[in-house]
Amino acid sequence: FLSESLRIARDTSMALEQTKEERKLTSPSLAQTHMQGPLAVNGSGKALTRAELEEVKKDLEKIKAEFGLEEPVRSFMGEEDTSWIFGGPPDYSLTNYLYLKGRTHVHKPGSLEQIVENLVKTWEMERSHKADCRQHQSVDQERFAISANGGKVFNNSEAHKVGNYNVLLNACPADLWDSEKSTWEDSHHKFREAFAAFPWEVLQVYSGPPKVAFTWRHWGTFTGTYEENKGKGEKVEMFGFGTAVVNDKLQLCDVEIFYNAEEFISVLRGQKTVDEVNADWNSGATCPFAAMVAKK
């Protein structure tokens, strides 16, 4: 009986190791691309493969070297004993690649704009990938509160439990987005099926600490599917305004975000075209990367 149990345990262990190796070869399991849409419009809805991710990494290093570009800094990704939702720290290569190619502003190193941008990117990383909100170092654990468009004010643990999407869409009508019926997993899956990545940038910062006021832009290529509506490769942009009170450690304390959620969802549902939204924003701003390429 003992030898048979040992054999079963050994075979099970070997099978698990083989599954891990197969997974390594087929999908970037620890990447930011978890459950994301395809790079190109192909109707498959499949996430990025490991081979595709490796090609993205090569292209990322190429444009960094050729044009002297630097990736955004997301802090607190190397701390020991971090409890990661997907088993390890995320790989933001794809998001950074599309950010560098698609941003409309290049902020000076050490500028307030760059500091705010990196802080928000760190917060997004921790909220989306660290399982224990007590390990989130971008926020003041006791004081943190966040709301969007005048909706519910969430404290640190509440915001982490429901996820960023449910927080930022909480004020929407239920027929547009029902936060009460949407779980953390449901909300992330919904948007990651639509976009391969969804980069974010700071446009302008109007006041410094302790209360920072800023405008921002989110954008992505709609290659996947949202509520059975298939994207056609159109660039979907979202613009907004925010304020963030920070403490002396530059941790987020009180965050308020404002943007037109209804127009954004309407585009993804196919009810409006990208030309019908963001009329009050300069969405046609010149891309600095495109200008760099043109000079070559």
N, C-alpha and C positions, 0 to 999 in steps of 0.2 A: 504493500500500500504506500509506504514511504517513497520508494523508488518511482512509483507511478506518479505520485504527487509532484516529485521533483522534476520528472520529465514534462509534465503538463505546465509547470511553472516556467521551465526553461523554454519550451515551445512558445508559450504566451509571450515571454519576454522578447524572443527573437522576432515574433510577428509584430510586436509593437515597435521594435527598432526598425524593422523593414518598412512599416507604415510611415514612420517618421522620415526615413530616407526618401521614400516615394513622394511624401508631401513637400520635402525640401526641393525636389527636382521639378515639381509641377506648379507650386504656388508660393508666393512670398508671404508665408503665414504670419510673420511678425511685422509686415509692412503696413504703412498707412493705407494701402490699397485693399485692405480686407473688405470684401463684399462690394467692391466698387464696379462701376460700369466700364465698358471697353474703351480703349484708346481711340478707336475709329468706329464709325457708324457701320455696324455689320449685323445688327439684329440679334446677336447672340446673347447679349446681356452678361457675358462671362467676365469675371474679374481678370485683372492683369496677371499674366503668367510670370513665373520666375525668370524665364528667358527674356520676356519683354522688359521686365524691370531691370535686368542687367544691361540691356541696350540703352535704356533711359539713363542709367548711371554713367555709361560711357559718354553719352551725348551731353549730360550735365557737366562732367569734368572737362569736356572739350570746349564748351562755350565759356566756362569759368576761366580756363587758361587763355583762350583766344581773345576774350573781351575784358579780362580783369574783373570778373564778377565775383561776388561773395554770397553764399547762402545765408538765409535768416538764421538767427540763433535762438534755439529753444532750450532754455536752461533746465537743469535738474533731471536730465535723462540718464545720468550715469551713477546715481546714488545706489548704494548697496541696500539689499533687503526691500527694494520697491516691489509692490504687488501689482503686476501688470495684467490687464484684462485679457490680452491675447497671448500671454506667456512670456513676453519680453518687450523691450523698447521698440517703438515704431520706426519705420524707415520712411522718411519724408522726401526721398529723392524725386519722385514723380511730381509731388506738389511743389517742391522747390524749383524744379525744372520749368514747370508751366508758369510759376510765379515770376521767375526771372525773365521769361520770354514774353509775358503778357502784362506786366505791371505798367502803370502810367507815370509813376513817380520813382525817382532814384534819390533816396534821402542820404544826406551826408553822414559819414560814420560818426557816431557819438551824438548826433542831433536828437532833439526831443522826439521828432517823428520816428526815427529809427528805434529809440528806446521804447516808445509806446507800442510800436508795431511788434517788436520782439516779445514784449510783455504779454500782449494779447495772444500771440502765437504760442507762447509757453502755456498760458492758461488753457487754450483750446487743446493742446497736447495732453495736459494733465487730466482735464475733464473727460477726454475721449479714450484715454489709455491707462490711467492709473486707477486701480480698483478701489483703493482706500482713500477717501477724500481727506483724511487726516494727514496724508502724505503729500497733499498738494501745497507746494511752497510759493506759488504765484498769488495766493490769496491770504488775507488775514482771517484765520480760522474763526475768530469770535465775531468779527465785524462784517464779514462778507455778506452782501445782499445784491441781488440782481433782478431787474425787471425789463420788459420790453413793451413799448407802445402803451404804457399806462396799465399793463396787466398785473398779475399777481407778483408780489415781491417774494422771491425765494431766498432762503438762507443757504448756507454752504452745503449742508447735508441734503436739503430738499432739492437744490439745483443739481447736485451730483446724482441723486437717485433717479430723477426723471430724464436727465440729459439736456444738453444745450439746445437741441432743436425744440423740445417741448417747452423749454423756458422762453426761447425767442419767439415762439409762435403761440404762446399762451393766450394773447389778447385777440386772436383770430376768431371769427365766427365758427361754430362747431362744424358747419357744413364744409368749411374750408380746411380746418385742422382741428380735430377734437383731441386736445391734450389729455383729457380725462381717460380716453380709451387707447392712447398711444403709449407703449412702453419705451424704455430706453432703446432696446433692441429694434423694435418696430421703426422708430423714428430714424435711427442711423441707417438701417437697411434701405429705407425708402429713398433717401437722398444719394446713398452710395451706389444704388442701382442706376441712378440718372447720370452721374458724372464720374469720370475717371479720377478727377481731383477737382477741388473747389477752392482755389487760392484766394487770399485776402490781403489787402494792403491798406495802409493809412494814407489818406490824401493830404489833409492838412491838420495841424494841431493849433488850437486857438488860445490855449492857456496851459500854464505849467502846473506842477504839483503845488498844493495837495489836490486840487480839483482840475482834472485834465479834460478839456473839451476837444473833440476831434471829429472829422468826417472820414468815411471809409468806403471801400468798394470791394465787393465779392464778385467773382466771375467764374464761369466754367463753360466747357463745350458740351452741349446736350447730346451725348452719343448713346446713352442708355435708354431706360424706360422709367416713366413716372406714372403710376396708377394706370398702366396699360397704354399710355400714350408714348409712342416711340419718338425719340428725338431725331432730328435731321442734321445734326452737326452744327446747329446754330449756337452762337455765343450768347449766353444768358448772363446779364449783369444785374447786380443789386447794389444800390447806394444807400447810405444812411449817415446818421449823426449819433454821437454818443458822448456821455460824460462818465468819468471814472475818478472817484476819490481814492487816493493811495496814501499809505502810511509812510513813515520815515524809512522803511525797508523797501519801498516801491512795490508793496503788495496791494492787490486790489481789495478795496473795502466796500464801496457802494457804486454799483454800475447801473447806468440807465442807457438803453439802446432804443433808437427810433428809426423806422424805415417802413416802406410800403410792402408789407408781407402779401397783401391780396394780389397785387400785380405780379409778384414773383411766382406765386403758386398758379396763377391764371396762365402764365406762359408755359409752365411745366405741364399743365393739363391740356394745353393746346387751345385754350379759350381766347388767348390773345397772342399776338406776334411780338417779337422783340422790338419791332419798330413802334409799337403802340405804348411802350412803357418807358419809364425814366425820362420823360420829356423835359423835366426841370434840371437834369444833370448833364454834365459834359461827358457823355459816354463815348464820344468819338475822339478823345484825347490821343495825342500822338504816343505811340509805344516807343520808349527809349531804346529797347533792344532792336526793333526794326530799323531805327535810325543808325544804330551801330553797324548793323549788317549792310545797310545801304552805302556806308562809307568805305567798306572793304573793297 
